[in-house]
């Protein structure tokens, strides 16, 4: 818990629904249980769990795609074969298009 505070997290008035430990708000805005080592999602009145889990899934997918973009960028940097560079460029373009789509969906 001390490490979270040192990293800029703030203590909230909420408690974890599983272990009842205090919930911290990270700099990213996510809510975090230090005891369970898991993200906590708070639903607003009338909000469906499906919508909240959908947002979490999109965020996870976005993170995965960013990791893949980094991997492709690394391979592009090392590649000398033009045909392979073209293939990597197509892959990179597809990954970036999908990242943009995710960002648009998350804004809605």
C-alpha positions in Angstrom: 0.0 0.0 0.0 2.9 2.3 0.8 4.4 1.7 -2.6 1.1 2.7 -4.3 1.0 6.0 -2.4 4.7 6.7 -3.4 3.7 6.1 -7.0 1.0 8.7 -6.8 -2.0 6.6 -6.1 -4.7 8.1 -3.8 -6.7 6.3 -1.1 -10.4 6.3 -1.7 -13.4 5.9 0.6 -14.2 2.6 -1.1 -13.4 -0.9 0.1 -12.8 -4.0 -1.9 -16.0 -6.1 -2.3 -13.9 -9.3 -1.9 -11.4 -8.7 0.9 -12.7 -5.3 2.3 -9.3 -3.7 2.0 -9.1 0.0 1.0 -9.3 0.8 -2.7 -6.7 3.1 -4.3 -7.1 5.3 -7.3 -4.1 5.0 -9.6 -2.7 7.8 -11.7 -4.3 6.1 -14.7 -7.7 6.5 -13.0 -8.2 2.8 -12.4 -9.3 1.6 -9.0 -7.0 -1.0 -7.5 -7.1 -3.4 -4.5 -3.6 -3.7 -3.1 -4.6 -6.9 -1.1 -6.1 -8.8 -4.1 -3.8 -7.2 -6.6 -6.7 -6.6 -9.0 -8.5 -3.8 -10.6 -11.9 -2.9 -9.1 -14.8 -1.7 -11.2 -17.6 0.3 -9.7 -20.8 0.3 -11.6 -23.0 3.4 -11.6 -26.7 3.1 -10.9 -28.4 1.4 -13.9 -25.1 0.5 -15.6 -24.9 -3.0 -16.8 -21.9 -5.3 -15.9 -21.6 -6.1 -19.6 -20.8 -2.5 -20.4 -18.1 -2.3 -17.7 -16.5 -5.6 -18.7 -16.7 -4.6 -22.4 -14.6 -1.5 -21.6 -12.1 -3.5 -19.6 -11.8 -6.0 -22.5 -11.2 -3.2 -25.0 -8.6 -1.7 -22.7 -6.8 -5.1 -22.5 -7.0 -5.6 -26.2 -5.6 -2.1 -26.7 -2.7 -2.9 -24.5 -2.0 -6.2 -26.4 -2.1 -4.4 -29.7 0.4 -1.8 -28.5 2.7 -4.6 -27.5 2.4 -6.1 -30.9 3.1 -2.7 -32.5 6.3 -2.5 -30.5 7.3 -6.0 -31.6 6.7 -5.2 -35.3 8.6 -1.9 -35.0 11.5 -3.8 -33.6 11.4 -6.4 -36.4 11.2 -3.5 -39.0 14.3 -1.9 -37.6 16.3 -5.1 -38.0 14.9 -6.3 -41.3 16.8 -5.7 -44.6 14.7 -7.8 -47.0 12.2 -5.5 -48.8 9.6 -8.1 -49.3 9.6 -8.9 -45.5 9.5 -5.1 -44.8 6.4 -4.8 -47.0 4.7 -7.6 -45.1 5.7 -6.1 -41.8 4.3 -2.7 -43.0 1.0 -4.3 -43.8 0.8 -5.9 -40.4 1.7 -2.6 -38.7 -0.9 -0.8 -40.7 -3.6 -3.3 -39.6 -2.6 -3.1 -36.0 -2.7 0.7 -36.0 -6.1 0.7 -37.7 -7.4 -1.6 -35.1 -6.0 0.6 -32.3 -7.8 3.5 -33.8 -11.1 1.6 -33.9 -10.7 0.6 -30.3 -10.2 4.3 -29.3 -13.3 5.3 -31.3 -15.4 2.6 -29.6 -14.1 3.6 -26.1 -15.1 7.3 -26.7 -18.7 6.3 -27.4 
